[in-house]
Amino acid sequence: MSVAIGVLAVLLSLTGFGVYQAFGPPSKALDDPFDDHED
């Protein structure tokens, strides 16, 4: 049971970190490759 809680905690923390990277302040440094190649 404690292993399952540990795995769940790791998955939730990684998901939260990913959402923070995608939508939080660090997202200002990301660029959209589709905007770089206008036809």
Secondary structure as GFF3:
##gff-version 3
##sequence-region A 1 39
A	DSSP	alpha_helix	2	23	.	.	.	ID=ss1
A	DSSP	three_ten_helix	25	29	.	.	.	ID=ss2
A	DSSP	alpha_helix	33	36	.	.	.	ID=ss3
###
